[in-house]
Amino acid sequence: MNTDTTEWTVCHDRTNLKTYVRTYGGLRIQAIDLNRIDFTRPGLRVIELEGRFLPEDVTAKCVPLE
């Protein structure tokens, strides 16, 4: 029985210094803008990622086709 699971997928945009993460449980792509993090201060950084599947209700964006 195989029990290996990929918990997250990560993509790095080295040109714009952004990291994109998708968790196994959340499925939504979350962005981390590395330009906005103060790396002059020592120590590790922690970001809580959304790990639940939360679908976005886009019903209000429904418009007639012209």
N, CA, C and O atoms as CSV, one atom per row, in Angstrom:
chain,resi,resn,atom,element,x,y,z
A,1,MET,N,N,0.838,-1.175,0.000
A,1,MET,CA,C,0.000,0.000,0.000
A,1,MET,C,C,0.890,1.247,0.000
A,1,MET,O,O,1.766,1.382,0.855
A,2,ASN,N,N,0.672,2.146,-0.943
A,2,ASN,CA,C,1.457,3.369,-1.048
A,2,ASN,C,C,0.741,4.477,-0.282
A,2,ASN,O,O,-0.425,4.764,-0.555
A,3,THR,N,N,1.431,5.103,0.678
A,3,THR,CA,C,0.818,6.166,1.476
A,3,THR,C,C,1.502,7.514,1.276
A,3,THR,O,O,1.271,8.440,2.053
A,4,ASP,N,N,2.340,7.640,0.244
A,4,ASP,CA,C,3.010,8.911,-0.017
A,4,ASP,C,C,2.021,9.935,-0.551
A,4,ASP,O,O,1.215,9.627,-1.429
A,5,THR,N,N,2.083,11.147,-0.025
A,5,THR,CA,C,1.219,12.229,-0.460
A,5,THR,C,C,2.046,13.493,-0.580
A,5,THR,O,O,2.836,13.809,0.310
A,6,THR,N,N,1.871,14.222,-1.681
A,6,THR,CA,C,2.509,15.523,-1.816
A,6,THR,C,C,1.647,16.526,-1.075
A,6,THR,O,O,0.502,16.757,-1.462
A,7,GLU,N,N,2.175,17.130,-0.013
A,7,GLU,CA,C,1.403,18.032,0.833
A,7,GLU,C,C,1.230,19.412,0.217
A,7,GLU,O,O,0.242,20.091,0.497
A,8,TRP,N,N,2.175,19.840,-0.619
A,8,TRP,CA,C,2.065,21.142,-1.260
A,8,TRP,C,C,2.864,21.163,-2.544
A,8,TRP,O,O,3.774,20.358,-2.741
A,9,THR,N,N,2.514,22.093,-3.417
A,9,THR,CA,C,3.234,22.337,-4.658
A,9,THR,C,C,3.713,23.777,-4.620
A,9,THR,O,O,2.958,24.674,-4.246
A,10,VAL,N,N,4.970,24.005,-5.007
A,10,VAL,CA,C,5.564,25.341,-4.934
A,10,VAL,C,C,6.130,25.722,-6.295
A,10,VAL,O,O,6.729,24.898,-6.987
A,11,CYS,N,N,5.931,26.989,-6.669
A,11,CYS,CA,C,6.493,27.539,-7.903
A,11,CYS,C,C,7.133,28.876,-7.553
A,11,CYS,O,O,6.520,29.709,-6.886
A,12,HIS,N,N,8.377,29.079,-8.008
A,12,HIS,CA,C,9.100,30.320,-7.710
A,12,HIS,C,C,9.221,31.175,-8.968
A,12,HIS,O,O,9.647,30.690,-10.016
A,13,ASP,N,N,8.847,32.440,-8.861
A,13,ASP,CA,C,9.048,33.429,-9.913
A,13,ASP,C,C,10.262,34.247,-9.500
A,13,ASP,O,O,10.136,35.212,-8.746
A,14,ARG,N,N,11.425,33.868,-9.984
A,14,ARG,CA,C,12.670,34.514,-9.564
A,14,ARG,C,C,12.821,35.916,-10.128
A,14,ARG,O,O,13.551,36.726,-9.556
A,15,THR,N,N,12.154,36.227,-11.228
A,15,THR,CA,C,12.223,37.573,-11.798
A,15,THR,C,C,11.499,38.586,-10.908
A,15,THR,O,O,12.022,39.667,-10.641
A,16,ASN,N,N,10.294,38.232,-10.449
A,16,ASN,CA,C,9.488,39.139,-9.634
A,16,ASN,C,C,9.544,38.828,-8.144
A,16,ASN,O,O,8.848,39.458,-7.348
A,17,LEU,N,N,10.375,37.854,-7.765
A,17,LEU,CA,C,10.553,37.439,-6.374
A,17,LEU,C,C,9.226,37.104,-5.683
A,17,LEU,O,O,8.907,37.622,-4.613
A,18,LYS,N,N,8.471,36.222,-6.335
A,18,LYS,CA,C,7.223,35.747,-5.753
A,18,LYS,C,C,7.249,34.225,-5.708
A,18,LYS,O,O,7.821,33.566,-6.577
A,19,THR,N,N,6.624,33.694,-4.688
A,19,THR,CA,C,6.502,32.252,-4.532
A,19,THR,C,C,5.017,31.921,-4.472
A,19,THR,O,O,4.248,32.571,-3.764
A,20,TYR,N,N,4.633,30.909,-5.220
A,20,TYR,CA,C,3.234,30.474,-5.262
A,20,TYR,C,C,3.151,29.086,-4.666
A,20,TYR,O,O,3.954,28.209,-4.986
A,21,VAL,N,N,2.163,28.892,-3.785
A,21,VAL,CA,C,2.010,27.631,-3.067
A,21,VAL,C,C,0.570,27.167,-3.192
A,21,VAL,O,O,-0.368,27.958,-3.084
A,22,ARG,N,N,0.410,25.861,-3.423
A,22,ARG,CA,C,-0.908,25.240,-3.398
A,22,ARG,C,C,-0.824,24.053,-2.471
A,22,ARG,O,O,0.001,23.162,-2.675
A,23,THR,N,N,-1.671,24.026,-1.449
A,23,THR,CA,C,-1.659,22.904,-0.518
A,23,THR,C,C,-2.547,21.783,-1.034
A,23,THR,O,O,-3.442,22.004,-1.849
A,24,TYR,N,N,-2.292,20.608,-0.559
A,24,TYR,CA,C,-3.065,19.434,-0.971
A,24,TYR,C,C,-4.540,19.581,-0.593
A,24,TYR,O,O,-5.427,19.242,-1.376
A,25,GLY,N,N,-4.788,20.083,0.598
A,25,GLY,CA,C,-6.160,20.208,1.064
A,25,GLY,C,C,-6.860,21.461,0.593
A,25,GLY,O,O,-8.087,21.485,0.489
A,26,GLY,N,N,-6.086,22.521,0.303
A,26,GLY,CA,C,-6.692,23.792,-0.034
A,26,GLY,C,C,-6.978,23.984,-1.504
A,26,GLY,O,O,-8.008,24.555,-1.860
A,27,LEU,N,N,-6.101,23.527,-2.357
A,27,LEU,CA,C,-6.198,23.607,-3.810
A,27,LEU,C,C,-6.086,25.026,-4.376
A,27,LEU,O,O,-5.775,25.176,-5.558
A,28,ARG,N,N,-6.326,26.063,-3.584
A,28,ARG,CA,C,-6.225,27.443,-4.059
A,28,ARG,C,C,-4.761,27.856,-4.077
A,28,ARG,O,O,-4.014,27.528,-3.154
A,29,ILE,N,N,-4.340,28.574,-5.120
A,29,ILE,CA,C,-2.963,29.059,-5.206
A,29,ILE,C,C,-2.825,30.293,-4.330
A,29,ILE,O,O,-3.598,31.243,-4.451
A,30,GLN,N,N,-1.835,30.270,-3.449
A,30,GLN,CA,C,-1.567,31.379,-2.539
A,30,GLN,C,C,-0.203,31.972,-2.905
A,30,GLN,O,O,0.747,31.234,-3.166
A,31,ALA,N,N,-0.109,33.300,-2.924
A,31,ALA,CA,C,1.121,33.974,-3.344
A,31,ALA,C,C,1.840,34.577,-2.142
A,31,ALA,O,O,1.215,35.082,-1.208
A,32,ILE,N,N,3.168,34.512,-2.191
A,32,ILE,CA,C,4.017,35.155,-1.196
A,32,ILE,C,C,4.944,36.099,-1.952
A,32,ILE,O,O,5.753,35.659,-2.768
A,33,ASP,N,N,4.828,37.394,-1.681
A,33,ASP,CA,C,5.655,38.413,-2.334
A,33,ASP,C,C,6.901,38.627,-1.486
A,33,ASP,O,O,6.845,39.273,-0.439
A,34,LEU,N,N,8.018,38.086,-1.940
A,34,LEU,CA,C,9.265,38.166,-1.171
A,34,LEU,C,C,9.808,39.592,-1.097
A,34,LEU,O,O,10.641,39.887,-0.240
A,35,ASN,N,N,9.347,40.480,-1.980
A,35,ASN,CA,C,9.763,41.884,-1.920
A,35,ASN,C,C,9.206,42.583,-0.689
A,35,ASN,O,O,9.749,43.601,-0.258
A,36,ARG,N,N,8.141,42.057,-0.123
A,36,ARG,CA,C,7.479,42.699,1.007
A,36,ARG,C,C,7.908,42.145,2.356
A,36,ARG,O,O,7.374,42.554,3.387
A,37,ILE,N,N,8.860,41.226,2.367
A,37,ILE,CA,C,9.359,40.643,3.618
A,37,ILE,C,C,10.694,41.303,3.970
A,37,ILE,O,O,11.588,41.405,3.129
A,38,ASP,N,N,10.818,41.749,5.219
A,38,ASP,CA,C,12.044,42.403,5.690
A,38,ASP,C,C,13.071,41.325,6.052
A,38,ASP,O,O,13.028,40.752,7.141
A,39,PHE,N,N,13.990,41.059,5.123
A,39,PHE,CA,C,15.012,40.048,5.354
A,39,PHE,C,C,16.242,40.605,6.063
A,39,PHE,O,O,17.209,39.876,6.285
A,40,THR,N,N,16.217,41.904,6.425
A,40,THR,CA,C,17.348,42.474,7.175
A,40,THR,C,C,17.291,42.041,8.632
A,40,THR,O,O,18.305,42.073,9.329
A,41,ARG,N,N,16.112,41.637,9.097
A,41,ARG,CA,C,15.978,41.142,10.465
A,41,ARG,C,C,16.298,39.650,10.475
A,41,ARG,O,O,15.789,38.906,9.637
A,42,PRO,N,N,17.136,39.203,11.413
A,42,PRO,CA,C,17.496,37.780,11.459
A,42,PRO,C,C,16.326,36.920,11.920
A,42,PRO,O,O,15.375,37.405,12.533
A,43,GLY,N,N,16.420,35.634,11.609
A,43,GLY,CA,C,15.439,34.671,12.086
A,43,GLY,C,C,14.574,34.103,10.980
A,43,GLY,O,O,14.563,34.587,9.848
A,44,LEU,N,N,13.856,33.067,11.346
A,44,LEU,CA,C,12.961,32.387,10.423
A,44,LEU,C,C,11.646,33.138,10.305
A,44,LEU,O,O,11.284,33.908,11.195
A,45,ARG,N,N,10.934,32.918,9.217
A,45,ARG,CA,C,9.604,33.496,9.001
A,45,ARG,C,C,8.599,32.359,8.881
A,45,ARG,O,O,8.918,31.292,8.355
A,46,VAL,N,N,7.399,32.587,9.363
A,46,VAL,CA,C,6.335,31.592,9.309
A,46,VAL,C,C,5.112,32.226,8.670
A,46,VAL,O,O,4.746,33.352,9.007
A,47,ILE,N,N,4.481,31.514,7.753
A,47,ILE,CA,C,3.244,31.962,7.125
A,47,ILE,C,C,2.236,30.827,7.241
A,47,ILE,O,O,2.503,29.703,6.817
A,48,GLU,N,N,1.083,31.129,7.815
A,48,GLU,CA,C,0.013,30.139,7.890
A,48,GLU,C,C,-0.662,30.053,6.519
A,48,GLU,O,O,-1.214,31.041,6.036
A,49,LEU,N,N,-0.620,28.900,5.909
A,49,LEU,CA,C,-1.254,28.693,4.613
A,49,LEU,C,C,-2.637,28.102,4.807
A,49,LEU,O,O,-2.872,27.322,5.730
A,50,GLU,N,N,-3.547,28.481,3.925
A,50,GLU,CA,C,-4.897,27.922,3.973
A,50,GLU,C,C,-4.824,26.464,3.554
A,50,GLU,O,O,-4.391,26.156,2.443
A,51,GLY,N,N,-5.236,25.584,4.416
A,51,GLY,CA,C,-5.157,24.165,4.135
A,51,GLY,C,C,-6.507,23.528,3.871
A,51,GLY,O,O,-6.598,22.319,3.661
A,52,ARG,N,N,-7.565,24.347,3.882
A,52,ARG,CA,C,-8.913,23.814,3.643
A,52,ARG,C,C,-9.386,24.258,2.264
A,52,ARG,O,O,-8.971,25.299,1.756
A,53,PHE,N,N,-10.243,23.469,1.681
A,53,PHE,CA,C,-10.824,23.822,0.388
A,53,PHE,C,C,-11.955,24.805,0.623
A,53,PHE,O,O,-12.993,24.440,1.175
A,54,LEU,N,N,-11.760,26.061,0.203
A,54,LEU,CA,C,-12.766,27.107,0.359
A,54,LEU,C,C,-13.105,27.672,-1.015
A,54,LEU,O,O,-12.440,28.598,-1.481
A,55,PRO,N,N,-14.122,27.134,-1.664
A,55,PRO,CA,C,-14.469,27.631,-3.000
A,55,PRO,C,C,-14.968,29.072,-2.940
A,55,PRO,O,O,-15.647,29.465,-1.991
A,56,GLU,N,N,-14.627,29.844,-3.953
A,56,GLU,CA,C,-15.070,31.227,-4.050
A,56,GLU,C,C,-16.411,31.264,-4.771
A,56,GLU,O,O,-16.553,30.677,-5.844
A,57,ASP,N,N,-17.385,31.941,-4.199
A,57,ASP,CA,C,-18.692,32.090,-4.831
A,57,ASP,C,C,-18.601,33.226,-5.849
A,57,ASP,O,O,-18.463,34.389,-5.471
A,58,VAL,N,N,-18.676,32.896,-7.127
A,58,VAL,CA,C,-18.554,33.886,-8.205
A,58,VAL,C,C,-19.904,34.194,-8.844
A,58,VAL,O,O,-19.956,34.754,-9.939
A,59,THR,N,N,-20.993,33.835,-8.174
A,59,THR,CA,C,-22.324,34.049,-8.715
A,59,THR,C,C,-22.566,35.520,-9.067
A,59,THR,O,O,-23.182,35.809,-10.093
A,60,ALA,N,N,-22.096,36.446,-8.241
A,60,ALA,CA,C,-22.310,37.877,-8.462
A,60,ALA,C,C,-21.606,38.378,-9.721
A,60,ALA,O,O,-21.927,39.461,-10.209
A,61,LYS,N,N,-20.668,37.625,-10.250
A,61,LYS,CA,C,-19.946,38.018,-11.462
A,61,LYS,C,C,-20.684,37.579,-12.736
A,61,LYS,O,O,-20.202,37.813,-13.844
A,62,CYS,N,N,-21.838,36.951,-12.577
A,62,CYS,CA,C,-22.610,36.464,-13.724
A,62,CYS,C,C,-23.236,37.637,-14.487
A,62,CYS,O,O,-23.999,38.417,-13.918
A,63,VAL,N,N,-22.914,37.754,-15.756
A,63,VAL,CA,C,-23.443,38.832,-16.601
A,63,VAL,C,C,-23.988,38.225,-17.896
A,63,VAL,O,O,-23.543,37.159,-18.320
A,64,PRO,N,N,-24.952,38.907,-18.522
A,64,PRO,CA,C,-25.486,38.399,-19.784
A,64,PRO,C,C,-24.418,38.399,-20.888
A,64,PRO,O,O,-23.562,39.283,-20.936
A,65,LEU,N,N,-24.480,37.429,-21.741
A,65,LEU,CA,C,-23.570,37.349,-22.883
A,65,LEU,C,C,-24.047,38.314,-23.956
A,65,LEU,O,O,-25.208,38.269,-24.364
A,66,GLU,N,N,-23.174,39.168,-24.404
A,66,GLU,CA,C,-23.548,40.159,-25.435
A,66,GLU,C,C,-23.033,39.772,-26.780
A,66,GLU,O,O,-23.255,40.489,-27.755
